[in-house]
Amino acid sequence: MPMSTNAARQDVTACILCSRNCGLSVEVENNQFKKIKGDEQHPFSQGYICQKAARLQHYQQHADRLTHPLKRQADGSFQEISWDQAIQEIADQLVKIRDAHGGTAFASVGGGGQGNHLGAAYGRQLLYAMKSFYAYNSLAQEKTGDFWVNGRLFGSQSCHTTEDVEYADYVLFIGTNPFQAHGIPNARDTLKHIKKDPNRTMVVFDPRVTETAKQADIHVQLKPGTDSYLMSAMIAIMLREDLYDQAFIQKHTHGFEQVKQAFLAIPIEQYIEKADISVELIYQIVRDFAKAKRGCVRIDLGIQHTLNTTLNGYLEKLLYLLAGHFGKQGTNNLHTMFIPILTNTDERNPKYRRTVHHKMFPISGFFPPNILPDEILKAGEKRVRAVFVDSCNPLLTYPDTAVYEQAFQSLELLVVVDVAMTETARLAHYVLPAHSQFEKWEFTGFNLEFPQNGFHLRHPLFKAQGNTLPEAEIYTLLLEAMGAIPKQFPLLNKIAQKDSAKTAYLGYFAALAASFVKNKKLVPFAASIVYRTLGQTLPNDAASTALLLPLCMQYSAQYYKAVKQAGYKGNRLTLGVNLFQAILQKRSGVILSKHNYDDVWNLVAYKDKKIHLAIPEMLVELAQLNQQTQGTSDQFPFVLLAGERRSYNANQIYRDPAWRKVDAEGRLRMNPEDAIHFGLETGHSLQCISEHGQIAVVVEIDEGMRKGVVSLPHGYGLRYNGGQAIGPELNRLTSLKHCDPLSKTPYHKYVPVRLEKPAA
């Protein structure tokens, strides 16, 4: 393969630092990145990248890279062991724990995190082998309140919304800073185009003067935690002034009258004043947004990690639905989902089991990290005893680091599958080293576009370092060692060798189906079976990608017309195979499907294809909003916005602090008047203290901060190469209990704190 040579060459791949996954054109030499720029052939990003992608060499090569399987010794040190020993010992312990304590004794954490999405399909199988349903991940720390609302509105939690910011005339950015967080196509270019166009309007709702707010036509600098008051007031204005789209509502929705009555009771001016915003300004924004030809709303963690998380998700959707800004270009829409990341696990269905201690239900198949330590420490005989952590670093990224340390140290078995020796890996009994994301076949499941949707399968750029394995092999070896699947499939292998794309693999899939009929227990392990059989026939060591073939067949059958409109040839039998071949061959990614905007109604899961506007639980929460008292206190007078996105912070894959060009300390930003009160200047030190813990911080005076509000970035606090923590360890301040009562999503954007000068 080309990556076996040390000679310089040009290649293409994609960034792995946010959901946009921009295409990259790279020059590689000596098994490392030499130059990185945007890939103009990528069908979506078309050459666009931000400054973070250009420094991916800091991910590929650093001092914390894992190169061999490790086993913890009695003294806490680690010893290199063989893969055979690691797999067999882990498998034996897993089977012993499962057989003695049942499925509630096991949980998976992460899986598909930090850009490693292909391996998640293989890791998920371990849950079935352990008879468990406990899947914890970062999506359930950020987005499950939103998924829950989608389930009630559109009929399934697998329905997911997107927005046509690039085509909108009037955009509301609520709790998001796309200049830094991206999340929209070619974010900085798109923002620039909106700013320069006199016929388009950008409104930003944020407690801080963000980089996006500086480009906006209107910045609504509301008080933290008041989003639900402000959005409910905006909806009430829309209803009282008959600004809603009556024709749209009548044709496409149910429950409008119930919603209308609930919001007519909202004290509009009182709620706007709670947000500390001009009443007249909000009235004008609502009128202009409602009357816009193409309006849309883009939100993010600013309203998903603050007070009233789930209610916020409901309100932001009502804003564009009642205005009729849905199902058209330049508005909000649903989209297809090629990789089935989300499932529909409605808690009203009694078949979905709950956790032992919290009685928490899964949302979209996931459980929230806020409850996991209690399920380990407080669930008695049915407690979680074994945890697999994959491509994730809970000790730094999940709430309450101290209790996570305690919980993980109490486990009978903790296994970490990762590229780097993370803070979590240092507590593990076994550490299994994976190939880096550029040393294996990989993809990203965030294909969230409409009406065109795309997909990018990334081929290996480099020869793998050390004695590492891709996740597909790691989990398949474990399943074999546990006896969940046979080590050989002679008949399937024989048929796979003879079958080909020309026959649409009909013989192979017929044989596979027959084997499942004969032994239904094999069905949950289809990914590894296809990997071991059909995968071995694919060129360029692409075995792990074989699971994409049935997904292509399923996608092409479900969206046949849209796949054909994207230019693929074939009939009902061959279209999916041809799509798979294109995905394998086109290294810059492909457009999967081309829908028409009217097709959005086919994506609504309710049988009548209508949106059910009235969600009883949310209307109850709305009615109780006026009695809410949660907030700051004399003891903790400041609101900390924890997890701000900046120019040089990212997910946890960047461990070497040398990657940062600025803000090495991850400084605490604060208003100048607050700084004067403390007698502070930029560069001074403070203690930031919450009800739960305290950390040392370095101050940066920022005129864009509201008085009484401070912010810190995420992605810091790593102990690189075994050294001291660099930058703020945010989750020393956060509590498991400080979260949304329904989704358990943490209130990271509303952490009451006090600030003190350190002792001399």
Buried (B, 14 or more C-beta within 10 A) or exposed (E): EEBEEEEEBEBBBBBBBBBBBBBBBBEBEEBEBEEBEBBEBBBBBBBBBBEBBBBBBBBBBBEBBBEBBBBBEEEEEBEEBEBEEBBBBBBEBBBEBBEEBBBBBBBBBBBBBBBBBBBBBBBBBBBBBBEBBBBBBBBBBBBBBBBBBBBBBBBBBBBBBBBBBBBBBBBBBBBBBBBBBBBBBBBBBBBEEBBEEEEBBBBBBBBBBBBBBEBBBBBBBBBBBBBBBBBBBBBBBBBBEEBBBEEBBEEBBBBBEEBBEBBEEBBBEEBBBBBEBEBEEBBEBBBBBBEBEBBBBBBBBBBBBBBBBBBBBBBBBBBBBBBBBBBBBBBBBBBBBBBEBBBBBBBEEEEBBEBBBBEBBBBBBBBBBBBBBBBBBEBEEBBBBBBBBBBBBBBBBBBBBEBBBEBBEBBBBBBBBBBBBBBBBBBBBBBBBBBBBBBBBBBBBBBBBBBBBBBBBBBBBBEBBEEBBBBBBBBBBBBBBBEBBEEEBEEBBEBBEEBEEEEBBEBBBEBBEEBBEEEEEBEBBBBBBBBBBBBBBBEEBBBBBBBBBBBBBEBBEEBBEBBBBBEBEBEEBBBBBBBBBBBBEBBBBBBBBBBEBEBBBBBBBBEEBBBBBBBEBBBEBBEEBBEBEEBBEEEBEBBBBBBBBBBBBBBBBBBBBEBBEEBBBBBBBBBEEBBEEBEBEEEBEBBBBBBBBBBBBBBBBBEBBBEBBBBBBBBBBBBBEEEEBBBBBBBBBBBBBBBBEBBBBBBBBBBBBBBEEEEE
